[in-house]
Each structure stands twice: as C-alpha cells, then as structure tokens.
Amino acid sequence: MDNIGKRDLSHIRVGEDMVWPNLGARLNDLEWNLRHNKAYTLTREDQLLLATLCNAYREIIAKTNRERNFVCNDIKRKLKQHYYEGRIQ
C-alpha cells in the first residue's frame, strides 16, 4: 500500500491512514463532455470516477476545518512535488 500514487499518482496518501483520489485531467475531460457533448455516453470508468468524486466530496465535507486543511495542503504539496520535482513521498 505504500506505493499508492508513486508511479501514476492516481491516489495520494495523506497522513498515515488516508488515501485520496487524484482526479485531475480525467475529471476535467469528463466534466467538459458532460456539459458540452450531448452525444457523450458514460462509460463504466466514468461511472467509477464519479462515484470516487462523490465519496471524496462527502468525506472532505464531513471533516473539521483543521482536518480538511491538513488533507488539502498535503495533497497540494504532494502534487507539487510530483509535477515540479519529479518525486512524491
């Protein structure tokens, strides 16, 4: 489980006991298609992506401000490390 997100960064480990999805470009593409492409049909992958988004939203809303800030700041830090420094911890 320690390797989650180290290769493709599909998930990001936060703290010792949390893993959050990195929806990134996949979510941007899906959002655009849902808004602008009337002929777009949801795939099973799209459905799972939306389910992941719903779960992440529900979890982040349920957290206290302190917990939410910790999660958001850690995710931002790790994304920055991954994209700008080529590594993630």
VENNORKA-V177574 format. One record per residue. N is the residue number from 1. PHI is phi as a letter, one per 20 degrees, with the letter a starting at -180 (999 if undefined). PSI is psi in whole degrees, 0 to 359 (999 if undefined). OMEGA is omega in degrees with one decimal (NA if undefined). Layout:
# VENNORKA-V177574
n,phi,psi,omega
N,PHI,PSI,OMEGA
N,PHI,PSI,OMEGA
This chain:
# VENNORKA-V177574
n,phi,psi,omega
1,999,340,-179.9
2,f,340,-178.1
3,e,0,-178.5
4,g,125,175.0
5,n,355,-176.5
6,f,330,-179.6
7,e,300,-174.7
8,d,354,179.3
9,l,35,178.0
10,f,335,175.9
11,c,153,-176.9
12,c,125,177.5
13,f,130,178.8
14,c,122,-177.5
15,m,208,-177.4
16,e,338,-169.5
17,c,15,-179.3
18,c,144,173.6
19,c,128,-177.8
20,d,145,178.4
21,f,145,170.6
22,d,101,-172.9
23,e,330,172.3
24,k,230,-173.8
25,f,326,179.0
26,g,319,179.7
27,f,321,177.2
28,g,314,179.6
29,f,316,-179.2
30,f,316,179.2
31,g,314,-179.9
32,g,313,-179.8
33,f,318,-179.4
34,f,326,-178.8
35,e,322,-166.5
36,d,343,-176.0
37,d,94,-175.3
38,f,335,-178.7
39,e,359,-175.7
40,f,134,177.3
41,d,131,179.7
42,f,134,173.2
43,e,171,176.1
44,f,322,177.0
45,f,318,177.1
46,f,316,-179.8
47,f,317,179.2
48,f,323,176.7
49,f,315,178.4
50,f,323,176.8
51,f,320,177.5
52,f,318,178.4
53,f,315,178.5
54,g,316,180.0
55,f,315,180.0
56,f,318,178.8
57,f,312,-179.8
58,g,317,-178.8
59,f,317,-176.2
60,f,326,178.7
61,f,326,-177.7
62,f,344,-176.8
63,f,158,173.0
64,f,166,178.0
65,g,318,-179.3
66,f,313,178.8
67,f,317,-179.7
68,f,316,178.4
69,f,319,178.2
70,f,311,-179.3
71,f,309,-177.6
72,f,315,-179.6
73,f,321,179.1
74,f,319,177.3
75,f,314,179.2
76,g,317,-179.4
77,f,316,-178.1
78,f,324,175.3
79,f,318,178.5
80,f,315,178.0
81,g,316,-176.7
82,f,312,-173.7
83,e,329,-176.2
84,d,334,-177.9
85,d,354,176.5
86,m,22,178.3
87,b,163,175.1
88,b,147,179.9
89,d,999,NA
